[in-house]
Amino acid sequence: MKALVKFFKYLALTLLILIVLLLGLLVSAFSDIKNTALAGLAAKEYLQEAATQSLARNFDEAKKSNEKASEKINIALSSLENVKARPLFSKIKPLNHQLLDLEYLLKTASLISKSLTQALPLAAEFDTLYKTSNSSFAQMPLSQKQEFFRLIYESEPELNGLRANLELAKLNLENIKKIGVLYPIYSDISDLKAELDTAIHLLSQATPLIKLLPAFAGFPSQSNFLVIMHNNDELRPSGGFIGVFGLLSVLNGEISHLLTYDSYHLDMPAVGKWKMEPPAPIKKYMEVENWYLRDANWSPDWPTSARKIIEIYQGESQAVGQVSPDFTGVMGITPKFVSDLLALVGPISAGGEVYTPDNLQPLLQYSVEVAYKEQDIASWDRKQVINELLEELKIRLLNLDTEHLLDLLSIIEKNSLSKDLQIYFPNSAWQSLVYDLGASGEVKKTDSDYFLVVDANLAAFKSDAVLIKEIDYNLQPSSLRANLKLSYKHEGDFNWRTTRYRSYTRVYVPRGSKLESLQAHGQINLEAASISTYDDVLLDKTVFAFFFSLEPKNSGHLEINYTLPDRIKSDYSLLIQRQAGRRTERLGVTINNMYYPRQLEQDLIIKP
């Protein structure tokens, strides 16, 4: 017993000595720890001040604050190195890890400071240009617009360097452990990571945009675009019926020409003068002998449809003696894109009506289908209201304050991903950049599982506006037997806008898939003779095609069973593409009895 007491006395004495030594080491390091903390806090204040001054466009003051922040960060890092060099902190791993977290945070601050150093001169140059034009691009004189585009075009190296610094900063933040000395501010660190992600994403989008500047802005030579206005209430494979097209010319950022035309103004004069065999379904179900511009977008692959649109437009123009410009590119837009722009610039009055994001599509349809008769407007001129609407939209967009430019870019990106904005350039280098931006609208190639459902409204008026559509997909990868269910519910009536739904539908699946059965259930009328299977070699897909109709107030579904090719088994994933313009109310995917509810607002990948 005495020996045990003696042992504890020695143990207590030893612990006391260790504690005294530890305190001594901590006291000796206290000065460096204090310097690190004080310098770090000062750097934080200066960085915040630099950011505040930048937002206020006081770039000289922002530069001064950023330089002070950089000095304090260097002091903090130097003091931290002194602490790390002490044996207590270098040899005891838990303490060393805490210092590493502090170092990661300080290095992040250093990289952000360097990023500001890179960005401030560029921002100041742009600001100088905008200040002389009341912060409006439209009010810039031509010489300043040219200088503006020169600055953007030459800024690519700086922006790439800026993105590299921010990516390094994000990597440093990701190395910080949640449980540790920085735990009290970990939520702030998470917020900073999210902000860095946003900035990195914007900069990654900037690179292809800058390279496309000559095309989009007509710099230094004029660009000519054919603008296709898809009406997705009358859904067609690449977005919607082409009832209206526009001709757009841009030079040095100025829109020198923008007018829209009724597609029938080109198609009708071409009757008897223009000849091109239409796809068999268009010929049969639309009862037409020629392929005209209004039906040109038969492929769900936008580049393919865009090439055909150019071919038919130029062919019809030549047939009727009109001069067709050499197109720099083709843009396809849906009413959703225009609605989002209206949400940014506000309601617009045109033709005696006020157009808002909520009423744009139905009100415009009523104006050009019904109201023009009441207003004693000639049928030939009934779509002139679109020009009036777009002219005001153009003016407002060109006069946007700089603070709304990021909102505009966000709208463009969102609509590109949803295929409400699709772009095609015959120039392959430019088209590759459009692909990087997500605006190419192509049918994607993949070695894994895949499907794309493509409806084509053939003589069903604007009935897609009142169709509720759902998709269910079920697969056991081990068996490769897929079950796809397409549900349709018609909530319309027989009137000027809607009628029985008639769709020639194609389902694109991995090439080599084998159709086992295709059956209609409920009140859907499936034309059995229309069912076909073929390989689309260009798009590297097998296609199941069929025609069906559905009366108003009725509903039903089509069930497709097929076998996937053997190659799908390895490293399984599923790519689902959205048809441009198609509204799918619900998507449900079941793989190996696991259910994945999704919204099909853009292309998506499911990997179990």
Secondary structure by P-SEA (a helix, b strand, c coil): caaaaaaaaaaaaaaaaaaaaaaaaaaaaaaaaaaaaaaaaaaaaaaaaaaaaaaacaaaaaaaaaaaaaaaaaaaaaaaaaaaacccccccaaaaaaaaaaaaaaaaaaaaaaaaaacaaaaaaaaaaaaaaccccccccaaaaaaaaaaaaaaaaaaaaaaaaaaaaaaaaaacccccccccaaaaaaaaaaaaaaaaaaaaaaaaaaaaccccccccbbbbbbbbbbcccccccccccccbbbbbbbccccccbbbbbcaaaaaaaacccbbbbccccccccccccccccccccccccaaaaaaaaaaaaaaaaaaaccccccccbbbbbcaaaaaaaaaacccccccccccccccaaaaaaaaacccccccccccccccaaaaaaaaaaaaaaaaccccaaaaaaaaaaaaaaaccbbbbbccaaaaaaaaaaccccccccccccbbbbbbbbcccccccccbbbbbbbbbcccccbbbbbbbbbbcccccccccccccbbbbbccccccccccccccccccccccccccccccccbbbbbbcccccccccbbbbbbbbbcccccccbbbbbbbcccccccbbbbbcccbbbbbbccccccccc
